[in-house]
Amino acid sequence: MLKIPTYIIGGLLILTGLAGYLFQDLGLSLKLTGPIADDAEFTLSDGNDSVSVDLGFPSSKSAGEYAFWMVHRLNQNHAKDRSQANYAVEQGSTAYETQSFWHASSKGDTQEALAVHAETGELGNLAETDANRSKVRLVYKNFTGNTSPVTLTSTNWTNIESKTELKPGDSLQFSKSWTAFIPGIIGIILIALVQGAEMKPNAKKHIMHVAVLIGLVGFIMLAFRMLPAAISEMNWLKGETYGIIHASSLKATTMLTSAGLLLVFVILCVVSFITARKEMAAQAKAEAEKKKNVLNKVKAKNEDAELDQSDKGDDKDDKKKEDDKKSDKDVKDPKSKNSDDKKDSSTDSDKKEIKEKDSDKKEESKESKKEDGSSKTSDAPNPEAKKETAKTEKDSSVPKKAEKSPEEKKPSETSKVPIDIEEKKSEEPVEGASSSKDSTSSSDSNSKDQDDSKEEKEASPKPEAKDNKAAKSEPMGDSEKSDKE
């Protein structure tokens, strides 16, 4: 954000410094460290014209007093007249000729004393004004286009400070002051700092703070110290006391321009810093919001996962409960099935017993009929006897094969056997009655028939064994079916 504005401002500062340096008048600064020698004579020369410097009437040994009189006398007796004459020529007067001239100024307390004297005419206490050190600035106004060197010569350089040792008769040459290019130097520094900040982003913040500090210090120095002094000096030279109309205003102009550019630079930097802070705050907020959103999403996902896990756990619990219920039902079902099977087996066994009883009754009735027929047909008793003996043998042989150990018998079988026995016992008298009847009816039958009736009576309990075998075999089948199921 500050790169292009800094380049622009820095460039303008460089141009201002160049203008101040190139268009300034030639000058020479004398630094007095004490009173000037009484026999010292100072002469200004531009190669075509020369002017003697009037030292005035100092009454003390103060360097400031000597500087005061040198500046005052040169401006009043030399610069004022030539400047006004040149102004008249410019206005079209032919009574005067255009000439070059010199004017002088000072700094600090000496300059203040000169300003007070120009306004009020009072000298004040010159003995204490810059007693040990004072400065005189000599300026050459070239109106004739002179190209020769401008010099200052003295017969005695006592208490005149110089970089080189001065001897009587030596000269000091006028030149341009590099201080006029200070605004350009500031502009170069600012551009260099901005470029460095671009090259090193990590140190950009610190570098730009340095640039702002330089701009701020430069603005303060120009705006609050140098610019007021330059403006007051210009006004003082052009004032009524001296009336140097052609006193240059370039110095004040360059300082004012430089101060304005630096002020703009400082303001832009401050605005940039504020916006950068706001952006950083906005970014921090955005990042915080993003983090919050991420955390909220994570929390939501965790909550959803927990809910899913809880739902799965509930489903598992429900499934477990259902499985437990099913297992209980399965456990109960075999029991109920076994009980049902037992009930079915018992009912089936009862039905079979009833059928067997009916079949036994039918057989007995048939046998009784046969016996009756045998009584009638006594000629063929042997086959019936053979059949009865065969039946008895078969009945006796079947239970023997079907008999089982009491341990193998089931409780249902054991419980059913006595019931069948009781029922069959109840049937035995009937059989006995039938047999007695047969015996009475077959009184004429042979002893074989009696033996057969006895054998039938003896074999009558054997059908009970057959019934027991059927009862045993049938529950066994039911139990086997229940086991298979």
VENHU-V683963 format. One record per residue. N is the residue number from 1. SS is DSSP state (~ for helix, > for strand, _ for the rest). Layout:
n/ss
N/SS
N/SS
//
This chain:
n/ss
1/_
2/~
3/~
4/~
5/~
6/~
7/~
8/~
9/~
10/~
11/~
12/~
13/~
14/~
15/~
16/~
17/~
18/~
19/~
20/~
21/~
22/~
23/_
24/_
25/_
26/>
27/>
28/>
29/>
30/>
31/>
32/>
33/_
34/_
35/_
36/_
37/_
38/_
39/_
40/_
41/_
42/>
43/>
44/>
45/>
46/_
47/_
48/_
49/_
50/>
51/>
52/>
53/_
54/_
55/_
56/_
57/_
58/_
59/_
60/_
61/_
62/_
63/~
64/~
65/~
66/~
67/~
68/~
69/~
70/~
71/~
72/~
73/~
74/~
75/~
76/~
77/~
78/~
79/~
80/~
81/~
82/~
83/~
84/~
85/~
86/~
87/~
88/~
89/~
90/~
91/_
92/_
93/_
94/_
95/_
96/_
97/_
98/_
99/_
100/_
101/>
102/>
103/>
104/>
105/>
106/>
107/_
108/~
109/~
110/~
111/~
112/~
113/~
114/~
115/~
116/~
117/~
118/~
119/~
120/~
121/_
122/_
123/_
124/_
125/_
126/~
127/~
128/~
129/_
130/_
131/_
132/_
133/_
134/>
135/>
136/>
137/>
138/>
139/>
140/>
141/>
142/_
143/_
144/_
145/_
146/_
147/_
148/_
149/_
150/_
151/>
152/>
153/>
154/>
155/_
156/_
157/_
158/_
159/_
160/>
161/>
162/_
163/_
164/_
165/_
166/_
167/_
168/_
169/_
170/_
171/>
172/>
173/>
174/_
175/>
176/_
177/_
178/~
179/~
180/~
181/~
182/~
183/~
184/~
185/~
186/~
187/~
188/~
189/~
190/~
191/~
192/~
193/~
194/~
195/~
196/~
197/~
198/~
199/~
200/_
201/~
202/~
203/~
204/~
205/~
206/~
207/~
208/~
209/~
210/~
211/~
212/~
213/~
214/~
215/~
216/~
217/~
218/~
219/~
220/~
221/~
222/~
223/~
224/~
225/~
226/~
227/~
228/~
229/~
230/~
231/~
232/~
233/~
234/~
235/~
236/~
237/~
238/~
239/_
240/_
241/_
242/_
243/_
244/_
245/_
246/_
247/_
248/_
249/_
250/~
251/~
252/~
253/~
254/~
255/~
256/~
257/~
258/~
259/~
260/~
261/~
262/~
263/~
264/~
265/~
266/~
267/~
268/~
269/~
270/~
271/~
272/~
273/~
274/~
275/~
276/~
277/~
278/~
279/~
280/~
281/~
282/~
283/~
284/~
285/~
286/~
287/~
288/~
289/~
290/~
291/~
292/~
293/~
294/~
295/~
296/~
297/~
298/~
299/~
300/~
301/~
302/~
303/~
304/~
305/~
306/~
307/~
308/~
309/~
310/~
311/~
312/~
313/~
314/~
315/~
316/~
317/~
318/~
319/~
320/~
321/~
322/~
323/~
324/~
325/~
326/~
327/~
328/~
329/~
330/~
331/~
332/~
333/~
334/~
335/~
336/~
337/~
338/~
339/~
340/~
341/~
342/~
343/~
344/~
345/~
346/~
347/~
348/~
349/~
350/~
351/~
352/~
353/~
354/~
355/~
356/~
357/~
358/~
359/~
360/~
361/~
362/~
363/~
364/~
365/~
366/~
367/~
368/~
369/~
370/~
371/~
372/~
373/~
374/~
375/~
376/~
377/_
378/~
379/~
380/~
381/_
382/~
383/~
384/~
385/~
386/~
387/~
388/~
389/~
390/~
391/~
392/~
393/~
394/~
395/~
396/~
397/~
398/~
399/~
400/~
401/~
402/~
403/_
404/_
405/_
406/_
407/_
408/_
409/_
410/_
411/~
412/~
413/~
414/~
415/~
416/~
417/~
418/~
419/~
420/~
421/~
422/~
423/~
424/~
425/~
426/~
427/~
428/~
429/~
430/~
431/~
432/~
433/~
434/~
435/~
436/~
437/~
438/~
439/~
440/~
441/~
442/_
443/_
444/_
445/_
446/_
447/~
448/~
449/~
450/~
451/~
452/~
453/~
454/~
455/~
456/~
457/~
458/~
459/~
460/~
461/~
462/~
463/~
464/~
465/~
466/~
467/~
468/~
469/~
470/~
471/~
472/~
473/~
474/~
475/~
476/~
477/~
478/~
479/~
480/~
481/~
482/~
483/~
484/~
485/_
//
